[in-house]
Amino acid sequence: MARKIILFFFILLGLSAAGQQRDTLKLTISKIEKSIKTDTVYYFSSRIDTIALQAITTDTSKMVKDINPQDLEESKYKIKFMGSARVNGFYDFAGMKSTEGFLPYDIPVGADNIPGLSSIYIGARQSRLGIEGTANTKVGKIKTYMEVDFASTTESYWRLRHAYAEWNFWKLGYTWSTFMDNASLPQTVEFEGPNSSLNKRQGLIRYERKFKTQNIFGISLESPKVDYYNPADTIINRASNQRNLDLAARYKYFNKMGHIQVAGILRQIDFFQQGRMEVKHGWGILLSSTIHVNKKHQINAQYSIGQGIAYYYVGFSNRQLDAVYNPNTSNMELKGIFGGFINYSYRYNPEWIFSVIGGFSQIKNEEFETGETFKSSDYFGANIFFNPIETISLGLEATNGSRKNLDNQKGDATRLSMLAKFDF
């Protein structure tokens, strides 16, 4: 009887200890009998099988939110960040000060050409940051993109490069104009490239799509910025702000050998003249192509012509060359322009690429314009790019150009440029 009481006591003690630990115990009792006359021995063993965990819950209805109606909403998109750290520098033998590109329009001519004048620069203003958002919705895929760099003309140093949304075949926002061809632009060390190339970003609404596997057609309405000087604008405030959108379109045929593209633009340009608003019609045509001769050899080319479209050219944007004021008639006259370039690239291997570029441009002059008015320019360049890995690119370039004025005075300039680019 005493043995049974002792056995029952130990069992209760073990269960009590398990309850204090809030664990689930597996109890094993073994009876070992030995051939002795004096006693029977009982052996107790236990192990922890599972540990009881209590979930922590929060009543989200009692969480505090502090949101202003102008705050951004919580994103439901897939977000991707990207960027490029770029260090560029140059030594300019003619003393031109443009830190981002070699622009023949700025070449000093005549008395402005000072012998021995030169300039040097190293900076990182070309570095940029981008953010992309994508989402698959019941109405199709939606993409948004924004990009900035530091090559601004203001002291803030921030410059908007892109800000747009894409949905199916539509693009809405601020990005590359339809009146250009990015695929035919050459790779250069200096930021701008050939001054006769078309390269412009602006606000637009574009519809563009592929059809029959090898054709692309796009059409857009674009922000109508016009670049000219009109003395009559002093009578009214900012008369050069236009009231009609530009209409641009392009067609591209492509295959494994490359592509060929034709693009056009129509502009209705408003002027304040003789006490009322007058209208002139600008136009432009672009022919461009990229030819992959084989894996090592490639050719890029552009040719463009038009009236009132100097604003779209790399070398003539913001030069007030879309139109000129005629003092004899007190009217504005659209300026004609044409130009082009050809680029040859040789890919020695995936790491080394060599290129040579030649280009020209000319603007039609009027009889009433002064002798120092820009007439034409030439552009020549040769560069080497070394790409040790996919995200690093190092480049060296020699660029030479000339400017000729209406009075046939001419100036020349040469620049040596370098670029180190680290993408992430």
Steps between C-alpha positions, in 0.01 A plus 500: 500500500780740588662429163183595312471828694860592423449416130183714480680792670784506245253491210315807635829682557607444137169620356508809721848596378390458135200728556722778639718500185192533267653227280347182365684203655518143389534276801649151485486262797703183496486225755819308550481189708809331627534171669556640846287434797524835668331745257358600150660805328295744282679723238347835387602688174347797311576727195355823359296414191351838397516850644174690528526847333242771542446721182526876545215686329447875439169666434589696182177700525652679798824597318541876441548643147607859429459564124473827312286500182810611303717212628594213269283193536646164601645345184351181356761491224820305461770764547854493357776753567791558263773752447828593337797673663685683222823694515587699188778739415661680207781720382378754242768663283269790401376584849134402444327476838214257438552225760256250347576497129705621205277747312645658181255791534711615798832499310650850515538677165688817406580730791353248745766245402779567750829313431617286791161502677402157634280345771493187715224331700425195717158440652214259560196703389400227253426251783137397511237319705188317381200324650264267312164362608308221327169329569288243317138609526171384354529773234857408403855565609574846638852639520616826655851641481683804636863600449710800606861610460707793625574676168266788575547863402364609839671495838281212618700264272197271460373453145199295400590257220188281491164478675236295320247218519447220246179303454465254213596703189475842668770715658417819690746736665842655445746294294670469158323665207348286226692717252830320564660154490687389812608172340706681233691728740870415538675431828722797589710606797391862487145537624321654201633308201486635140351850500288411193318213676140538614473451874221658703286416805162666555145446614297277269214256449609215270338193349752250359489131419653220295312335214587211265801411721750736331326838492448775758276804464459780752318834511496766771386843610792686660567814701543789254812679628640741242844663517530850347545870584219738411536868602122531504481259792576793730146621435335186639614252764670184372349504152725211395280261698314317227130412481527200263661163572766359267397192302776240456500151349751228405518169318777243552577177316744263671656156456815319612716733287376812679228756426402797287268776622322802359351760736322831454368795697252781432500819707266799506713785634335814637661846491387837628538736204363844417252494786357152442591130513632351175553132413773327302534127441821315578585151385775241518600162355750252647656199326704269723643150503715248684671222302660199669748394234597209726572445871806726485401780261211747533394820320267771639375795296251788503396775260236763574358812336228750581387851596447629851643184664847608621378447856504120438872493406759424767727784391236771457251459783439824693692708242193692372541351153148377419418840354656844453355852510510689170546870579416600143149354510447478880413135448640171632659259250542126565860380461576199283743238631651171388775265617606147572772262614640152443666281763706182460562270799734204524454255788839332541357281778233546771739722697645732232299720258644756254295767315547789256233765432458772238219755477394838361221754538388816326240769569354715225585867544302806399648803322422732787694294758840623624836350401565325833181293464557124508499336156638143520709259705694173476550231765755216515575257782681177584461305824595182685282328760623233739230298683676264745164384642139566410451787748828690441592700191813712444538726197747736331416726206656762274255745341560771241256748355471822305255788474448730200312829519298681235804719417700175442723551804585162650609359834629157604512317832629171638410323825628189679235338720483214750214314668479246782152351543388268780141372464299341780 
